[in-house]
């Protein structure tokens, strides 16, 4: 062997390494492009109403193209650096804890900043909020390096749990878990007035303050057939998914898994048909909520045990009698938000079914004031509010009212045993009728041991 051979071997190794990295980038881009292309647009066919809504939103729309390019490049750069690979498992979890703590502080200060600008009596909000803005800028500078470590660590932790649940092998799942914590876009939800149904959802830039939201809603509702509501969201199933800045690690793990579930569904009929009907949207969101809770809780149990709180079943068999122990009866004197919101939704549905649109809207405003008096700061309670929040019906009731979709999804989960079987069972569902048939074909029983 000549003296040059080791040098040539090193050069060859580097070349293979570069080729491997290029191949990895190519695969990630292909996954991202496929997920984006097969996702249905969040609006109906172009027409007069479409034009009015988009004109009302104007330059507030979220710039997905720049976000996608910047995020994909950054996340691949972080993966190549692989700085987190040099840390122990406990050190990795501590990085995520530190990142979440600083993210929560940024969120708290940002909320304070919003209210300074929303205060009608504040004549110079920039000066009044100068110290807040400086604190936020300092925290963002501190959090940059942490984020480049924390995101791939949490992605790997979620991937490992999913792999163990049957979605891959050796910690590798498809689609790859990919999430980015960032200030999220607000979303404009538009519903018909005579029926609670989401007809359009428009992601907009983040940081839209309450007065601007109210003005935008009023502009959309100049059309007498439409109801509008601008809301914040916890996550968005783009690829990589967008996750809200939060100081709650349990919530963060839940949302990362929730959005991955949407990515998995998007490659199958149930996700491809997400926007074909309100029922399909509710099926997807309810299922993703169940998945997010289960996977997220397992991530917490394994990697952040100090935060783990075992789920409390509503009933447990008595070892002697085998009769179920009834769940505790809610205190009738204590205000129950979910119960009261469910009552509200049921009555609104009844009034709208009878054509009493104005009566339904007056009733919703009366109920909104009641919720505010009980300490729930609801800025809006209308048809669009229910069209958005009612889709997250994994536990039934609440904003979903008597919508049967959420309970049916929960029945399928209970009957499927493993989480993997649950997702496989749902994967080919394309309508409410098919969901009902699936639920009828399965026997509800105890979950299989994983």
HELIX and SHEET records of a PDB file:
HELIX    1   1 UNK A    5  UNK A   38  1                                  34    
HELIX    2   2 UNK A   48  UNK A   57  1                                  10    
HELIX    3   3 UNK A   58  UNK A   60  5                                   3    
HELIX    4   4 UNK A   64  UNK A   81  1                                  18    
HELIX    5   5 UNK A   83  UNK A   86  5                                   4    
HELIX    6   6 UNK A   89  UNK A  118  1                                  30    
HELIX    7   7 UNK A  125  UNK A  128  1                                   4    
HELIX    8   8 UNK A  130  UNK A  162  1                                  33    
HELIX    9   9 UNK A  163  UNK A  167  3                                   5    
HELIX   10  10 UNK A  210  UNK A  220  1                                  11    
HELIX   11  11 UNK A  249  UNK A  266  1                                  18    
HELIX   12  12 UNK A  269  UNK A  272  1                                   4    
HELIX   13  13 UNK A  278  UNK A  303  1                                  26    
HELIX   14  14 UNK A  305  UNK A  307  5                                   3    
HELIX   15  15 UNK A  337  UNK A  353  1                                  17    
HELIX   16  16 UNK A  357  UNK A  373  1                                  17    
HELIX   17  17 UNK A  383  UNK A  389  1                                   7    
HELIX   18  18 UNK A  398  UNK A  400  5                                   3    
HELIX   19  19 UNK A  404  UNK A  416  1                                  13    
HELIX   20  20 UNK A  419  UNK A  426  1                                   8    
HELIX   21  21 UNK A  432  UNK A  441  1                                  10    
SHEET    1   A 2 UNK A 168  UNK A 169  0                                        
SHEET    2   A 2 UNK A 172  UNK A 173 -1                                        
SHEET    1   B 3 UNK A 179  UNK A 181  0                                        
SHEET    2   B 3 UNK A 241  UNK A 243  1                                        
SHEET    3   B 3 UNK A 235  UNK A 236 -1                                        
SHEET    1   C 3 UNK A 198  UNK A 204  0                                        
SHEET    2   C 3 UNK A 186  UNK A 192 -1                                        
SHEET    3   C 3 UNK A 226  UNK A 231 -1                                        
END                                                                             
